[in-house]
Amino acid sequence: MSLNFKILSIAFASSLFIVSCKCDKGTTYNNPIPVESDNDSMDVETETEISKIDVDGNYIYEIGNLFDLSLPNGTKLNVGENSSENKFFKQLGDSTFSVSSDKTQGWITLDRVYFASGKSDLTGSSDEQIKNIVKILKAFPTATIKVGGYTDNTGGSDVNMKVSGERAKTVADQIIAEGIEASRLESEGYGAQHFVCPANDTKECQAQNRRVDIRITKK
């Protein structure tokens, strides 16, 4: 009986040692896991925020689901529901819409017309939208428009006026080059005026204020 008791005591002590080892190992491997998960989550949120601005500092707009827009002359455009093209078409096609005497009203931001950083050179990705605006103007041959350029207020007022004017003229010239009569367009730079994001205190807000808009001056 004494021998059996000793054997049982030794076996019991060994099992306690094994359980203790397993618990220590489990604690060591479990600690880092939630830390890594938290870091991954923060990285994803940061990337989502940055993605609203492209490499040249242009704001990336949500244009909505794509659909086929049919113009009066039979031309079809594949554009977003919230796109500049659809807004422009709706104004021109709406019989109840009239040009306001308030020249600060009726402006439409060109949501896919982009420039190289600090320059008035259009990026290649701007071609599609400019060509779509041309097609809409051809479908409404009596319409005339004004192109307005805007900046944020990070530079001097003289520089901002110059850059905004050059950018507006660049867009107008491109529209003319695509076949619209020069008499149907005018352009002007407004510098750091008429912010669409009044705070102008974040990169995204400033990017929205750096833009080119169009306004119907006659239907």
C-alpha positions in Angstrom: 0.0 0.0 0.0 2.9 2.3 0.9 4.5 1.8 -2.5 1.3 2.4 -4.4 0.7 5.6 -2.4 4.2 6.9 -3.4 3.6 6.1 -7.1 0.2 7.9 -7.0 1.8 11.0 -5.3 4.6 11.2 -7.9 2.1 10.9 -10.8 -0.1 13.6 -9.3 2.8 16.0 -8.9 4.0 15.4 -12.5 0.5 16.2 -13.8 0.5 19.5 -11.9 3.9 20.4 -13.5 2.6 19.6 -17.0 -0.5 21.7 -16.6 1.6 24.6 -15.2 3.8 24.5 -18.3 0.9 24.5 -20.7 -0.6 27.6 -19.0 2.6 29.5 -19.1 3.0 28.8 -22.8 -0.6 29.8 -23.5 -0.1 33.1 -21.8 3.1 33.9 -23.8 1.5 33.3 -27.2 -1.9 35.0 -26.6 -0.7 38.5 -25.5 0.5 39.9 -28.9 -2.6 39.0 -30.9 -5.0 41.8 -29.9 -2.2 44.4 -30.3 -1.6 43.4 -33.9 -5.3 43.4 -34.7 -5.7 47.0 -33.3 -2.8 48.3 -35.5 -4.3 46.7 -38.6 -7.6 48.4 -37.9 -6.0 51.8 -37.5 -4.1 51.4 -40.8 -7.2 50.6 -42.7 -9.0 53.8 -41.4 -6.0 55.9 -42.4 -5.8 54.5 -45.9 -9.5 55.2 -46.4 -9.2 58.8 -45.4 -6.1 59.4 -47.6 -7.8 57.8 -50.6 -10.1 60.9 -51.0 -7.2 62.8 -52.5 -5.0 61.8 -55.4 -1.2 62.1 -55.7 -1.6 65.6 -57.2 -3.8 66.8 -54.3 -7.1 66.7 -56.3 -10.2 65.7 -54.4 -11.8 62.4 -55.5 -15.6 62.7 -55.6 -18.2 60.0 -55.2 -20.1 60.1 -58.5 -22.6 57.4 -57.7 -23.7 54.4 -59.8 -23.0 54.5 -63.5 -25.9 54.6 -66.0 -26.5 55.5 -69.7 -27.5 59.1 -70.1 -29.4 59.7 -73.4 -29.0 63.2 -74.9 -31.6 64.9 -77.1 -29.5 64.2 -80.3 -29.3 60.5 -79.6 -25.8 60.5 -78.0 -25.3 58.3 -75.0 -23.0 58.9 -72.1 -22.1 56.4 -69.4 -21.8 58.6 -66.3 -22.5 58.6 -62.5 -25.8 59.5 -61.0 -24.1 62.3 -59.0 -21.7 63.3 -61.7 -21.2 66.8 -63.1 -22.4 65.6 -66.5 -25.8 64.5 -65.0 -26.2 67.7 -63.1 -25.4 69.8 -66.2 -27.8 67.8 -68.3 -30.6 68.2 -65.8 -30.2 72.0 -65.7 -30.2 72.2 -69.5 -33.1 69.7 -70.0 -35.3 71.1 -67.2 -37.9 73.5 -68.7 -38.4 75.1 -65.3 -34.8 75.9 -64.8 -33.8 79.5 -65.6 -30.5 81.2 -65.4 -30.3 83.2 -62.1 -29.4 86.9 -62.1 -27.4 86.0 -59.0 -24.1 85.1 -60.6 -23.0 83.1 -57.5 -25.8 80.6 -58.2 -26.0 77.6 -60.6 -22.3 76.6 -60.5 -21.4 72.9 -61.1 -18.0 71.6 -60.0 -16.3 69.5 -62.6 -15.7 66.4 -60.4 -13.2 64.6 -62.7 -11.2 67.6 -64.1 -7.7 67.4 -62.5 -4.5 69.4 -62.7 -0.9 68.6 -62.0 0.1 69.8 -58.6 0.7 73.6 -58.6 0.2 73.9 -62.4 -2.5 74.6 -64.9 -1.8 71.5 -66.9 -4.7 69.1 -67.2 -4.0 65.4 -66.3 -4.8 62.7 -68.8 -7.7 61.5 -66.7 -9.5 64.8 -67.3 -10.1 64.1 -71.0 -13.2 62.0 -70.5 -15.2 64.5 -68.6 -14.2 67.4 -70.8 -15.3 65.4 -73.9 -18.6 64.6 -72.1 -19.3 68.3 -71.5 -18.6 69.0 -75.1 -21.1 66.3 -76.2 -23.7 67.8 -73.9 -23.1 71.3 -75.3 -23.4 69.9 -78.8 -26.8 68.4 -77.9 -27.9 71.8 -76.6 -26.5 74.1 -79.3 -28.0 77.4 -78.0 -26.5 77.0 -74.5 -23.5 79.1 -73.4 -21.4 78.6 -70.3 -18.8 80.3 -68.1 -15.9 78.4 -66.7 -14.7 79.5 -63.2 -11.4 78.6 -61.5 -10.8 78.5 -57.8 -8.0 77.9 -55.3 -7.6 77.4 -51.5 -6.0 80.2 -49.5 -2.6 78.6 -48.9 -0.8 80.9 -51.4 -0.7 84.6 -52.0 -3.8 86.3 -53.4 -2.0 87.4 -56.6 -0.7 83.9 -57.3 -4.1 82.3 -56.5 -5.9 84.6 -58.9 -3.3 83.9 -61.6 -3.4 80.1 -61.2 -7.2 80.0 -61.0 -7.6 82.1 -64.1 -5.1 79.9 -66.0 -6.9 76.7 -65.0 -10.3 78.1 -66.0 -8.9 79.2 -69.4 -7.2 75.8 -69.9 -10.5 74.0 -69.5 -12.3 76.5 -71.8 -9.6 76.2 -74.4 -9.9 72.4 -74.3 -13.6 72.5 -74.8 -13.1 74.8 -77.8 -10.5 72.5 -79.2 -13.0 69.7 -79.0 -15.4 71.6 -81.4 -17.4 74.1 -79.4 -17.5 77.7 -80.7 -15.4 80.1 -78.7 -18.4 82.5 -78.6 -20.2 80.1 -76.4 -17.7 80.2 -73.6 -16.0 82.6 -71.2 -13.7 81.9 -68.3 -12.5 83.7 -65.2 -10.4 83.0 -62.2 -11.7 83.8 -58.7 -8.7 82.8 -56.6 -9.5 82.0 -53.0 -13.1 83.1 -53.2 -16.4 81.2 -52.9 -15.2 78.2 -50.9 -17.4 75.1 -51.1 -15.7 73.9 -47.9 -15.7 77.0 -45.8 -13.4 75.8 -43.0 -10.5 75.2 -45.4 -8.6 73.6 -42.6 -7.8 70.1 -43.8 -6.2 68.7 -46.9 -9.5 67.3 -48.1 -11.3 70.6 -47.5 -8.6 72.5 -49.3 -8.7 70.0 -52.2 -12.4 70.6 -52.6 -11.8 74.4 -52.8 -9.2 73.9 -55.6 -11.6 73.3 -58.4 -13.0 74.3 -61.8 -16.8 75.0 -62.1 -19.1 75.7 -65.0 -22.3 77.8 -65.0 -24.9 78.1 -67.7 -25.2 81.7 -68.8 -27.8 81.1 -71.5 -30.0 78.0 -72.3 
